[in-house]
Amino acid sequence: MEKKSYSYGSKIVGLVLHLFFTIILMVSIFLLAALMGKGILQLTDIGKGDFLSSGYYLKCMEEKCANLREYLYLHEKEEQRSPEEDRIYLQYTNEFKREDTNFCYWYKEKGVWHTNQPDTKEGQVFDTETILMEARTMGNYLLYDMERKEFGTDIRGLERYFFGSHNAQSYWPMEDVVLVIGVDTQFAAQDDLYEAQTEYARLYPWIKISVLGVFISLLGWIVTLVYLTLAAGHRESESEISLNFVDKIKTELLIGGFVLLSGELVLLLVGMGERPWDVAGLLVASGTISFLIDVLFLIFYLSMVRRLKAEVLWENSLICWGVRGLEHTIRERSITAKLMVCFAIHMIVYVALGIGTFRYENIACLLLLLAVGGAEAYVFLRKGTEQHRILQGVEEIANGDLASKINVEDLHGENKLLAEAINNIGTGLLHAVDENTKNERMKADLITNVSHDIKTPLTSIINYVNLIKLEDIENERVGNYVRILDEKSQRLKQLTEDLVEASRVSSGNVKLTMQKIDIVELVYQTGGEFNEKFEQKELTIVTKLPGTAVLIWADGRHLYRVIENLYNNVAKYALEKTRVYVEVETEGESVSFSIKNVSEHSLAVENGNAGDLTERFIRGDVSRTTEGSGLGLSIAKSLTLLMGGEFTVSVDGDLFKANIIFPLYKE
């Protein structure tokens, strides 16, 4: 372009046109995205305009089927519904029991028919073929007959809802149910399907308008941006690139401000799609925000273009300012100057002695050259040896020998100062480790002593409670008080014993009697002792155990305590009426015991790190309403490690799994 094309007026026109095309482009894209998000726009639907064959209609039908299944499920629960479920049930009742509806259903489960036809009654017997014929006459139909294993529908794509990869199968039973759905495709009743058809008819024409707007505005946006790029920094009366006050802002600050402000506006623009809207409101809101985003973009982009043209992008950056400051600092440092001076003297001496030796063949210069070279070699070798000694000392300290010291008597200069500093660091670390060990020992002693001090009065309390229980207490309230005292004192006793054991195990003060143990027999024995507790919570044990003995080398009493703690953990925290999986498996030279259960409390939210559950006083129930102490898994892990095994826990959603591994015993 000629220079006259970059006049002030032409740049204003280019700027206005660019903003205009940006608004049209963003509004069109946002409208298409919103239509696609609502299901009104799908690539396979472009050019059709038929509501019954659109993805939006399929989406409405899938939602109706899902709501219907939820409604039938809540209807079956009856008085067992929670207050929140009652609210949802009333909402669905209003949706499916209204007389003026285009959505009719007949559902049979356990021999009982349910329907929303006004001329029928609950439990009335229907003939599937007759109902299906009536549903077909309405326009659209669906048959989900699991008694005769038949399925059919003329609603395009609805079969994927029932047999696709999502979780519909977890809601619709696969046996002994019959579902027939009929949809009045004339939409005589003004229900939600009628409103969906009306909305589709109102919004579908905007698809073509938006697609056309995207192509035209995108082309105009590119052309105007190219023009503004070429015109940036040029003025009619000046030959050099002109900069303004925006171009004087540091480059990184300009980039950060643009990213921050535009990011906020983009999030605001995206958030609009989550709110109810109409076409007019969408056009105004998205157009306004797009205008602001483009203004920020042009300010940032054109400033960067002007900087590149004027070659000041690097000079006007914080990095350049920091690098130049660092270079200045380095130039002023004494050590740098000292090294440079030493190097210069070294070169001068060698050049002078080299000239005297090889040009003038002076023996004295040769001897001096050899002497200077030998002296420098000695200094370098000595520094290398000293640094190697320092490195060895650092490696010893890094390997855990904090008492190790570097001999500084034969060291010189900076190496000596460095070695003394490293020795001081080692001494400080040694003192810190000793202090930490002392603190841990004091904690363990404190827990043990306090636990023993608690046990004496606690034993008296338990004994007196037992004596009171032997009395004939006629007052029912006093009897309840005594029962609560008995439960709480027993729990406190168990907690005290767990504290003592956890303290002993963590300090390693445990005597082990290692012997051959049949882990299969031990699992059978432990499981039998917990049958009653599991039956109270209606837990079903699913075991997978070898038919022969599996021997490991362990302490029988402590191994029993480990498995007992795992079973106790299941009895306390497992969700009622679920399955518990117990498995013993031999893998090569090792034997693994695993137990899995579904937690009653959310593990995924409350314990993001599964390893935390094996720490002392950490519980899956963060509200601490259950009877656990938070020590069971910690004791089990410590005992397993002391016996030479491995102990791991893992969490997958609300599925808890504990696994212990021991080497397979061999004679």
Solvent accessible surface area in square Angstrom, and as a share of the most:
residue,aa,sasa,rsa
1,M,144,0.64
2,E,110,0.49
3,K,95,0.40
4,K,148,0.63
5,S,37,0.24
6,Y,22,0.09
7,S,26,0.17
8,Y,167,0.64
9,G,42,0.40
10,S,35,0.23
11,K,47,0.20
12,I,72,0.37
13,V,88,0.51
14,G,6,0.06
15,L,59,0.30
16,V,86,0.49
17,L,77,0.38
18,H,0,0.00
19,L,25,0.12
20,F,108,0.45
21,F,40,0.17
22,T,10,0.06
23,I,48,0.24
24,I,63,0.32
25,L,17,0.09
26,M,54,0.24
27,V,16,0.09
28,S,8,0.05
29,I,78,0.40
30,F,25,0.11
31,L,3,0.02
32,L,29,0.14
33,A,58,0.45
34,A,14,0.11
35,L,0,0.00
36,M,100,0.45
37,G,58,0.56
38,K,61,0.26
39,G,7,0.07
40,I,0,0.00
41,L,6,0.03
42,Q,70,0.31
43,L,145,0.72
44,T,91,0.53
45,D,1,0.00
46,I,87,0.44
47,G,59,0.57
48,K,109,0.46
49,G,36,0.34
50,D,70,0.37
51,F,13,0.05
52,L,59,0.29
53,S,32,0.20
54,S,4,0.02
55,G,4,0.04
56,Y,20,0.08
57,Y,2,0.01
58,L,22,0.11
59,K,89,0.38
60,C,21,0.12
61,M,0,0.00
62,E,49,0.22
63,E,101,0.45
64,K,9,0.04
65,C,0,0.00
66,A,45,0.35
67,N,28,0.14
68,L,0,0.00
69,R,24,0.09
70,E,53,0.24
71,Y,5,0.02
72,L,9,0.04
73,Y,100,0.38
74,L,1,0.00
75,H,53,0.24
76,E,85,0.38
77,K,49,0.21
78,E,108,0.48
79,E,172,0.77
80,Q,147,0.65
81,R,47,0.17
82,S,47,0.30
83,P,118,0.74
84,E,95,0.43
85,E,42,0.19
86,D,56,0.29
87,R,133,0.48
88,I,45,0.23
89,Y,32,0.12
90,L,121,0.60
91,Q,105,0.47
92,Y,27,0.10
93,T,38,0.22
94,N,112,0.57
95,E,35,0.16
96,F,2,0.01
97,K,83,0.35
98,R,80,0.29
99,E,136,0.61
100,D,75,0.39
101,T,22,0.13
102,N,1,0.01
103,F,2,0.01
104,C,12,0.07
105,Y,1,0.00
106,W,4,0.01
107,Y,1,0.00
108,K,43,0.18
109,E,29,0.13
110,K,158,0.67
111,G,54,0.52
112,V,67,0.38
113,W,9,0.03
114,H,34,0.15
115,T,10,0.06
116,N,8,0.04
117,Q,33,0.15
118,P,88,0.55
119,D,124,0.64
120,T,36,0.21
121,K,149,0.63
122,E,97,0.44
123,G,37,0.35
124,Q,65,0.29
125,V,126,0.72
126,F,38,0.16
127,D,82,0.43
128,T,22,0.13
129,E,86,0.39
130,T,85,0.49
131,I,5,0.02
132,L,15,0.07
133,M,132,0.59
134,E,84,0.37
135,A,0,0.00
136,R,122,0.45
137,T,106,0.62
138,M,42,0.19
139,G,31,0.29
140,N,18,0.09
141,Y,25,0.10
142,L,0,0.00
143,L,10,0.05
144,Y,0,0.00
145,D,1,0.01
146,M,12,0.06
147,E,83,0.37
148,R,109,0.40
149,K,128,0.54
150,E,72,0.32
151,F,62,0.26
152,G,21,0.20
153,T,31,0.18
154,D,70,0.36
155,I,3,0.02
156,R,124,0.45
157,G,3,0.02
158,L,0,0.00
159,E,71,0.32
160,R,139,0.51
161,Y,18,0.07
162,F,0,0.00
163,F,95,0.39
164,G,32,0.31
165,S,124,0.80
166,H,90,0.40
167,N,94,0.48
168,A,4,0.03
169,Q,58,0.26
170,S,88,0.57
171,Y,109,0.41
172,W,1,0.00
173,P,36,0.23
174,M,91,0.40
175,E,117,0.53
176,D,97,0.50
177,V,3,0.01
178,V,1,0.00
179,L,0,0.00
180,V,0,0.00
181,I,0,0.00
182,G,0,0.00
183,V,0,0.00
184,D,32,0.17
185,T,26,0.15
186,Q,150,0.66
187,F,7,0.03
188,A,85,0.66
189,A,14,0.11
190,Q,125,0.56
191,D,3,0.01
192,D,57,0.29
193,L,1,0.01
194,Y,72,0.27
195,E,110,0.49
196,A,9,0.07
197,Q,61,0.27
198,T,68,0.39
199,E,40,0.18
200,Y,4,0.01
201,A,68,0.53
202,R,121,0.44
203,L,2,0.01
204,Y,22,0.08
205,P,74,0.46
206,W,71,0.25
207,I,2,0.01
208,K,132,0.56
209,I,101,0.51
210,S,2,0.01
211,V,52,0.30
212,L,112,0.56
213,G,13,0.13
214,V,27,0.15
215,F,138,0.57
216,I,101,0.51
217,S,1,0.01
218,L,75,0.37
219,L,121,0.60
220,G,10,0.10
221,W,57,0.20
222,I,83,0.42
223,V,90,0.52
224,T,12,0.07
225,L,25,0.13
226,V,81,0.46
227,Y,31,0.12
228,L,8,0.04
229,T,33,0.19
230,L,78,0.39
231,A,1,0.00
232,A,7,0.05
233,G,9,0.09
234,H,48,0.22
235,R,121,0.44
236,E,105,0.47
237,S,107,0.69
238,E,70,0.32
239,S,104,0.67
240,E,137,0.61
241,I,45,0.23
242,S,14,0.09
243,L,67,0.33
244,N,54,0.28
245,F,155,0.65
246,V,19,0.11
247,D,2,0.01
248,K,154,0.65
249,I,70,0.36
250,K,63,0.27
251,T,10,0.06
252,E,51,0.23
253,L,106,0.53
254,L,18,0.09
255,I,68,0.35
256,G,37,0.36
257,G,30,0.29
258,F,42,0.17
259,V,91,0.52
260,L,118,0.59
261,L,95,0.47
262,S,13,0.08
263,G,29,0.28
264,E,101,0.45
265,L,31,0.15
266,V,66,0.38
267,L,123,0.61
268,L,86,0.43
269,L,10,0.05
270,V,92,0.53
271,G,23,0.22
272,M,23,0.10
273,G,40,0.39
274,E,149,0.67
275,R,149,0.54
276,P,140,0.88
277,W,63,0.22
278,D,76,0.39
279,V,14,0.08
280,A,68,0.53
281,G,36,0.35
282,L,3,0.01
283,L,57,0.28
284,V,106,0.61
285,A,37,0.29
286,S,0,0.00
287,G,7,0.07
288,T,72,0.42
289,I,15,0.08
290,S,1,0.00
291,F,79,0.33
292,L,82,0.41
293,I,30,0.15
294,D,4,0.02
295,V,49,0.28
296,L,39,0.19
297,F,51,0.21
298,L,7,0.03
299,I,81,0.41
300,F,37,0.15
301,Y,58,0.22
302,L,25,0.13
303,S,0,0.00
304,M,32,0.14
305,V,15,0.08
306,R,29,0.11
307,R,0,0.00
308,L,107,0.53
309,K,73,0.31
310,A,31,0.24
311,E,141,0.63
312,V,41,0.23
313,L,50,0.25
314,W,126,0.44
315,E,85,0.38
316,N,25,0.13
317,S,7,0.04
318,L,67,0.33
319,I,102,0.52
320,C,1,0.01
321,W,176,0.62
322,G,34,0.32
323,V,59,0.34
324,R,128,0.47
325,G,37,0.36
326,L,109,0.54
327,E,82,0.37
328,H,100,0.44
329,T,69,0.40
330,I,79,0.40
331,R,154,0.56
332,E,120,0.54
333,R,130,0.47
334,S,89,0.58
335,I,67,0.34
336,T,43,0.25
337,A,51,0.39
338,K,118,0.50
339,L,111,0.55
340,M,122,0.54
341,V,85,0.49
342,C,72,0.43
343,F,121,0.50
344,A,47,0.36
345,I,97,0.49
346,H,59,0.26
347,M,83,0.37
348,I,119,0.60
349,V,51,0.29
350,Y,63,0.24
351,V,79,0.45
352,A,58,0.45
353,L,20,0.10
354,G,18,0.17
355,I,83,0.42
356,G,9,0.08
357,T,13,0.08
358,F,153,0.64
359,R,181,0.66
360,Y,153,0.58
361,E,140,0.63
362,N,67,0.34
363,I,117,0.60
364,A,58,0.45
365,C,26,0.16
366,L,63,0.31
367,L,110,0.55
368,L,99,0.49
369,L,29,0.14
370,L,114,0.56
371,A,61,0.47
372,V,44,0.25
373,G,25,0.24
374,G,41,0.40
375,A,56,0.44
376,E,49,0.22
377,A,49,0.38
378,Y,134,0.51
379,V,62,0.36
380,F,142,0.59
381,L,129,0.64
382,R,76,0.28
383,K,77,0.33
384,G,38,0.37
385,T,82,0.48
386,E,6,0.02
387,Q,94,0.42
388,H,103,0.46
389,R,71,0.26
390,I,9,0.05
391,L,96,0.48
392,Q,88,0.39
393,G,7,0.07
394,V,58,0.33
395,E,88,0.40
396,E,80,0.36
397,I,19,0.10
398,A,83,0.64
399,N,130,0.67
400,G,55,0.53
401,D,74,0.38
402,L,28,0.14
403,A,63,0.48
404,S,15,0.10
405,K,110,0.47
406,I,9,0.05
407,N,81,0.42
408,V,34,0.20
409,E,145,0.65
410,D,83,0.43
411,L,5,0.02
412,H,86,0.38
413,G,55,0.52
414,E,128,0.58
415,N,9,0.05
416,K,77,0.32
417,L,122,0.61
418,L,92,0.46
419,A,0,0.00
420,E,63,0.28
421,A,47,0.36
422,I,24,0.12
423,N,21,0.11
424,N,105,0.54
425,I,105,0.54
426,G,1,0.01
427,T,43,0.25
428,G,40,0.38
429,L,80,0.40
430,L,55,0.27
431,H,114,0.51
432,A,58,0.45
433,V,73,0.42
434,D,78,0.40
435,E,94,0.42
436,N,88,0.45
437,T,61,0.35
438,K,107,0.45
439,N,59,0.30
440,E,81,0.36
441,R,136,0.50
442,M,110,0.49
443,K,114,0.48
444,A,22,0.17
445,D,73,0.38
446,L,112,0.56
447,I,43,0.22
448,T,36,0.21
449,N,85,0.43
450,V,65,0.37
451,S,2,0.01
452,H,93,0.41
453,D,100,0.52
454,I,62,0.32
455,K,78,0.33
456,T,98,0.57
457,P,71,0.45
458,L,6,0.03
459,T,71,0.41
460,S,49,0.32
461,I,85,0.43
462,I,16,0.08
463,N,75,0.38
464,Y,142,0.54
465,V,6,0.04
466,N,60,0.31
467,L,98,0.49
468,I,73,0.37
469,K,102,0.43
470,L,146,0.73
471,E,117,0.52
472,D,127,0.66
473,I,58,0.29
474,E,157,0.71
475,N,84,0.43
476,E,138,0.62
477,R,167,0.61
478,V,60,0.35
479,G,27,0.26
480,N,62,0.32
481,Y,115,0.44
482,V,11,0.07
483,R,122,0.44
484,I,76,0.38
485,L,93,0.46
486,D,27,0.14
487,E,88,0.39
488,K,114,0.48
489,S,8,0.05
490,Q,78,0.34
491,R,95,0.35
492,L,76,0.38
493,K,84,0.36
494,Q,93,0.41
495,L,58,0.29
496,T,3,0.02
497,E,69,0.31
498,D,14,0.07
499,L,38,0.19
500,V,22,0.12
501,E,22,0.10
502,A,6,0.05
503,S,5,0.03
504,R,91,0.33
505,V,5,0.03
506,S,64,0.41
507,S,73,0.47
508,G,41,0.40
509,N,105,0.54
510,V,24,0.14
511,K,171,0.73
512,L,60,0.30
513,T,83,0.48
514,M,59,0.26
515,Q,83,0.37
516,K,98,0.42
517,I,22,0.11
518,D,33,0.17
519,I,2,0.01
520,V,9,0.05
521,E,111,0.50
522,L,20,0.10
523,V,3,0.02
524,Y,132,0.50
525,Q,100,0.44
526,T,0,0.00
527,G,15,0.14
528,G,43,0.41
529,E,95,0.43
530,F,11,0.05
531,N,77,0.39
532,E,120,0.54
533,K,97,0.41
534,F,4,0.01
535,E,123,0.55
536,Q,133,0.59
537,K,33,0.14
538,E,98,0.44
539,L,13,0.06
540,T,73,0.42
541,I,56,0.29
542,V,58,0.33
543,T,70,0.41
544,K,137,0.58
545,L,34,0.17
546,P,40,0.25
547,G,89,0.85
548,T,106,0.61
549,A,66,0.51
550,V,11,0.06
551,L,63,0.32
552,I,0,0.00
553,W,118,0.41
554,A,0,0.00
555,D,6,0.03
556,G,15,0.14
557,R,169,0.62
558,H,8,0.03
559,L,0,0.00
560,Y,55,0.21
561,R,49,0.18
562,V,0,0.00
563,I,0,0.00
564,E,43,0.19
565,N,11,0.05
566,L,1,0.01
567,Y,3,0.01
568,N,35,0.18
569,N,22,0.11
570,V,1,0.00
571,A,13,0.10
572,K,60,0.25
573,Y,24,0.09
574,A,0,0.00
575,L,73,0.36
576,E,92,0.41
577,K,144,0.61
578,T,25,0.14
579,R,143,0.52
580,V,0,0.00
581,Y,94,0.36
582,V,1,0.01
583,E,43,0.19
584,V,5,0.03
585,E,74,0.33
586,T,64,0.37
587,E,98,0.44
588,G,64,0.62
589,E,112,0.50
590,S,33,0.21
591,V,2,0.01
592,S,16,0.10
593,F,0,0.00
594,S,10,0.07
595,I,1,0.01
596,K,60,0.25
597,N,3,0.02
598,V,53,0.31
599,S,9,0.06
600,E,82,0.37
601,H,47,0.21
602,S,42,0.27
603,L,6,0.03
604,A,57,0.44
605,V,126,0.73
606,E,64,0.29
607,N,12,0.06
608,G,76,0.73
609,N,88,0.45
610,A,19,0.15
611,G,38,0.37
612,D,55,0.29
613,L,7,0.03
614,T,10,0.06
615,E,97,0.43
616,R,98,0.36
617,F,88,0.37
618,I,66,0.34
619,R,16,0.06
620,G,12,0.11
621,D,2,0.01
622,V,84,0.48
623,S,73,0.47
624,R,117,0.43
625,T,104,0.61
626,T,28,0.16
627,E,108,0.49
628,G,2,0.02
629,S,22,0.15
630,G,11,0.11
631,L,0,0.00
632,G,29,0.28
633,L,16,0.08
634,S,12,0.08
635,I,1,0.01
636,A,0,0.00
637,K,65,0.27
638,S,29,0.18
639,L,1,0.00
640,T,0,0.00
641,L,97,0.48
642,L,68,0.34
643,M,10,0.04
644,G,54,0.51
645,G,7,0.06
646,E,100,0.45
647,F,12,0.05
648,T,77,0.45
649,V,20,0.12
650,S,56,0.36
651,V,38,0.22
652,D,109,0.57
653,G,37,0.36
654,D,59,0.31
655,L,66,0.33
656,F,10,0.04
657,K,72,0.31
658,A,0,0.00
659,N,27,0.14
660,I,1,0.00
661,I,49,0.25
662,F,1,0.01
663,P,83,0.52
664,L,48,0.24
665,Y,52,0.20
666,K,126,0.53
667,E,176,0.79
